[in-house]
Amino acid sequence: MYLSSILIAIVAILHLCFLVLEMFLWEKDVGRKIFSMSADQAKQTSVLAKNQGLYNGFLAAGLIWTFFIQDPGFQESARVFFLSCVIAAGVYGAFTAKRSILYYQAMPAILALLALKWSL
């Protein structure tokens, strides 16, 4: 259970970072560099990015919330749900936006889910 908790915390932190990047740094140099966008492209897509960032924040909040759930069965179910949402978003993003999303979004969640299911 210890390893899965660490991995879940990492996934939550990653999604908080995605929130910051998409909601606050999208039009800044760092955001444009990460997503290979011109200033004009970033400006045109900033509203969409902010919405995307908000969803990433919800995923992070859900994962963080699971650390405060007292019932072990409910805690595990909630963790499986939120990790599954992250995996689905990562796989979809990899196929529709950028292949690397599979590695930095879906893969950490997959590892956390495997550790959770193996009770590591």
C-alpha positions as CSV (number, residue, x, y, z in Angstrom):
1,M,0.0,0.0,0.0
2,Y,2.9,2.3,0.6
3,L,4.2,2.3,-3.0
4,S,0.8,2.8,-4.4
5,S,0.2,5.8,-2.1
6,I,3.5,7.4,-3.3
7,L,2.6,6.8,-6.9
8,I,-0.9,8.2,-6.4
9,A,0.6,11.3,-4.8
10,I,3.0,11.7,-7.8
11,V,0.1,11.4,-10.2
12,A,-1.8,14.1,-8.2
13,I,1.2,16.4,-8.2
14,L,1.7,15.9,-11.9
15,H,-1.9,16.9,-12.5
16,L,-1.5,20.0,-10.3
17,C,1.5,20.9,-12.5
18,F,-0.6,20.4,-15.6
19,L,-3.3,22.7,-14.1
20,V,-0.6,25.4,-13.6
21,L,0.9,24.9,-17.0
22,E,-2.5,25.0,-18.8
23,M,-4.2,27.7,-16.8
24,F,-1.4,30.1,-16.0
25,L,1.6,29.4,-18.2
26,W,0.0,28.5,-21.5
27,E,0.8,31.9,-23.1
28,K,4.1,32.3,-21.4
29,D,7.5,31.3,-22.9
30,V,7.6,28.0,-21.0
31,G,4.1,27.0,-22.1
32,R,4.7,27.9,-25.7
33,K,8.0,26.0,-25.7
34,I,6.6,22.8,-24.1
35,F,3.7,22.7,-26.6
36,S,5.7,24.1,-29.6
37,M,3.3,27.0,-30.2
38,S,3.7,30.5,-31.5
39,A,2.4,33.3,-29.4
40,D,-0.6,33.6,-31.7
41,Q,-1.5,29.9,-31.4
42,A,-1.2,30.1,-27.6
43,K,-3.5,33.1,-27.5
44,Q,-6.1,31.5,-29.8
45,T,-6.2,28.3,-27.7
46,S,-5.8,29.7,-24.2
47,V,-9.5,29.4,-23.2
48,L,-9.4,25.7,-24.2
49,A,-6.2,25.2,-22.3
50,K,-7.7,26.8,-19.2
51,N,-10.6,24.5,-19.4
52,Q,-8.3,21.5,-19.8
53,G,-6.3,22.7,-16.9
54,L,-9.4,22.9,-14.7
55,Y,-10.2,19.2,-15.5
56,N,-6.7,18.2,-14.6
57,G,-7.2,20.0,-11.3
58,F,-10.3,18.0,-10.6
59,L,-8.4,14.8,-11.2
60,A,-5.7,16.0,-8.8
61,A,-8.3,17.0,-6.2
62,G,-10.0,13.6,-6.5
63,L,-6.7,11.7,-6.0
64,I,-5.8,14.0,-3.0
65,W,-9.2,13.4,-1.5
66,T,-8.6,9.7,-1.5
67,F,-5.9,10.2,1.2
68,F,-8.6,11.4,3.6
69,I,-11.1,8.6,3.1
70,Q,-11.2,6.4,6.2
71,D,-13.0,3.3,4.8
72,P,-10.4,1.1,3.1
73,G,-12.8,-0.4,0.6
74,F,-14.2,3.0,-0.5
75,Q,-10.7,4.5,-0.6
76,E,-9.6,1.8,-3.0
77,S,-12.7,2.2,-5.2
78,A,-12.2,6.0,-5.3
79,R,-8.5,5.6,-6.2
80,V,-9.3,3.1,-9.0
81,F,-12.0,5.5,-10.4
82,F,-9.7,8.5,-10.4
83,L,-6.7,6.6,-11.7
84,S,-8.9,5.1,-14.5
85,C,-10.0,8.6,-15.4
86,V,-6.4,9.7,-15.7
87,I,-5.5,6.7,-17.8
88,A,-8.4,7.2,-20.1
89,A,-7.5,10.9,-20.5
90,G,-3.9,10.0,-21.1
91,V,-4.6,7.4,-23.7
92,Y,-7.1,9.7,-25.5
93,G,-4.6,12.5,-25.4
94,A,-1.9,10.3,-26.8
95,F,-4.0,9.3,-29.8
96,T,-5.5,12.8,-30.5
97,A,-2.9,15.3,-29.4
98,K,0.6,14.2,-28.6
99,R,2.0,10.7,-28.3
100,S,4.2,11.6,-25.3
101,I,1.0,12.2,-23.2
102,L,0.9,8.4,-22.9
103,Y,4.2,8.4,-21.1
104,Y,3.9,11.4,-18.7
105,Q,0.2,11.2,-18.0
106,A,-1.2,7.7,-18.5
107,M,1.9,5.6,-17.6
108,P,2.3,7.0,-14.0
109,A,-1.4,6.3,-13.4
110,I,-1.1,2.8,-14.8
111,L,1.9,2.1,-12.5
112,A,-0.1,3.5,-9.5
113,L,-3.1,1.4,-10.4
114,L,-1.0,-1.8,-10.7
115,A,0.7,-1.1,-7.4
116,L,-2.8,-0.5,-5.8
117,K,-4.2,-3.7,-7.2
118,W,-1.1,-5.7,-6.1
119,S,-1.3,-4.0,-2.7
120,L,2.2,-2.6,-2.9
